[in-house]
Amino acid sequence: MREITRAAARGAERSDFHLTRFFMYSSLSGVLAAHDSPSKSCLAVSDSSRLAGILGLKAVEVVNVSYPEQSLLALKIADAAFDFCVSDQVFHHLEGNPFDAMRESLRVLRPGGFAVHTTAFINPVYRTPPDFWRFTPEALALMCQAAEGIVVGTGAWGNKEALALIQIGLRRIKVPLDPAHPLHQIAVLNDPEWPIVTWLVAQKPFAQ
């Protein structure tokens, strides 16, 4: 089955995004572009700088930090140091309270700044790095509100057909760009009862 699926995609022009990222990254594409500026800075947690670019942050200074030197659970960064904070598939690996991580991501923002976090819900368990959590969009919104942040938007993507492809090892297959291609159709099919990936766009209030 896996070889048949790979063969079906062979020769097709493909996206840079693989199966479990295509819909999510397309949905998040350019959502912060209106706020981009060379005078602003973005904290990218655990190699999440690519997400900053997808969001439309092309001109900002991007500062990458990674565990164990920096932990999203307790960042060694001053309050209001950044305009943006992004993490891509980080929250489910947090070895601690994710509510603390959400608070930290908003704490380091200047008033009016934005945090964007993507994470997992229905996914096989990872062994490296260790896997601790799963989040619905509602859970992400709950954590944001508990941290006194503004929920700009949440989202999710997944379907049973994609889960079947994941089970046979095709999680990272690049999605063909042709909308008529079966793999493309699976990549854009979204069943709210079967979310594989979830995400949140949050804003720090201007006055607290």
N, C-alpha and C positions, 0 to 999 in steps of 0.2 A: 504493500500500500504506500509506504514511504517513497519508494523509488518511482512508482507511478505518478505520485503527486509532484515529485521533483521534476520528472520528465515533462509533465504538463506545463510547468513554469519555465522550462529551459528555452532560451532564446527570446523570451518576452522582456520588453523594457520594464525595469523594476524601480520601485521607490528605494530610497536609502533606508527606509524604516522596515523593520521586520514585523511579523504577524501580530504580535501582542502590543506593538507600539504605534502601528499605522494610524488607527482611528484616533487614539489619544493625542498623538503629536499633531495630527491634522486639526483636531479640535482646538488645541492650544496654540496653534501657529499664529504668531503676530498679536496675541491678545494684550501684550504690554508694549507694543511698538509705539503707541502714542506717548508713552512716558519715557522713551529712550532718550538719553542725552550723554555726551562725553563728560559732563560735569557730575554724573551720578556713578554709583558703584553697586556691585552685586556680589553677595556672598554665595558661592556655589559649594554646597556641602557634598563631600564624598564623590568627587569627579562628576559633578552635575552641570558643568559649564555648557555642555551641548544643549541642555534644556533652556538655558538662558538665551542662546541664539535662536532656538525654535520659537520662544516667546516674543521674539522681535527685539531683544536687547543686543543690538549690534555695536553701539557706540560706547556703552558703559565700560568702566573698568571692572573686570571680573576677578575676584579673589577666590582661589580654590583652597578649601581646607578639607582635611581627611582625618578619620579615626586611625590611630588613637591620639594623635597630637591634638586634635580638636574633636569634641563630642557634641552632637546636637542637643544632648541632654543637659550639658553645662558648658556653654561656649565661653572661652576665655577671651571675650571681646566686649568692648565697652557698649553701654546703652546707646541706641540711636546712631550707630556707626555706618549703616548701609541704607541704601534706598530700596534694595531688593534682596530677598533670600530665597534660594531655590534648592530643592532636593529631589532627586529623581530615583525612585525605588529605594528609598532609605528607611522610611518609617517602620517597615515590617522587620528590619534588622536591628532595631534599637533594643539594647539590653538594659531596659529601664522603663520608666513611666513615659509613654508617648505624650501625655498631657504636658509634661515638663518640656519636651522637645518643641511642642507647638508654642508654648510660652516663650521659649528661648528664641525661636525664629522670628517672633514679633518684637521681642525686647530689643534686638539688635537693629531694628528698623527705625528710620526717622519717621516722624508723624506723616501719614499719607503714603508710606511705603507699602510694597506688596511682597507677600510670600506665596510661593507656588510649590506645592508638594504633590508628587505622584507616588503611588504605592500599589500594593497588591490586595486582592481579596481571594478569589478562587485560584489557587496556584499550588503546584507540588511544593513540598517542604524543601527548602534549601539546607544544605549542610555547611557550605562555605560561601559567604559568611553565614553565621548562625541565624536562624529564622525564629522570630518570637511572636509576631502579631499579624492580624489581617484586619482590613478596614473597609467598611461600606462608605459611600459618600456621606451618609448621615452621621457616621462616626467622625469623619474628618470635620464636618460642620460643627458637631458637638464640641470637639476639642478647640476649634477656633473660637467659638462663642465663650467657652470657659476661660480662654486666654484674653477675653475682651477684644477680640478681633472682629472685623466685619467680613462676613462670608460674601465674597463677590460672585462666586459660582463654584459648583461641584460637578463632577461628571464621572461616568463609568463606561466601560466597554467590555463586552464578552458575549459568547454564545457557545452552545454545546458543540457545534461543528468545529469551532476553533479548539475547544478542549480536546476533541478527538485527534486533531492534528498535533497538538502538544504531546499527547500520550504516545505518539509514534515518532517523536523526536524532531518535529518540524516547527518548534517555537520560533526559531531564528531564521526561518525562510523569508527572504525579501519579497514584498508584495508586488505583483505585476501592476503596472499603471493602467492597463486596459480595463475599464469598468465591466466589460463583458466576461473577463476571465473569472473562472470559478474561485480562485484564491482571492482575487480582489473582492468578490462578492462576500466571501466569508469574512474578510478583514473589515468590511464596513457594516456587516450585519450586527445589530446591537440588541441583545435581549436583556432587559433590566433585571431579570431573575437570575442571570448567570454572569455577573460581572467578574472579569479576570483582573483588570486594572482599574484603579480609581484615582481621582485627583481633586485638588482643592486650589482655588485662587482666593487669597485672603488679603485684606488691607488693614494696616494699623490706623486707627482713628487719628484725625488731625489734632484732637484735643482729648486728653485723658485726665 
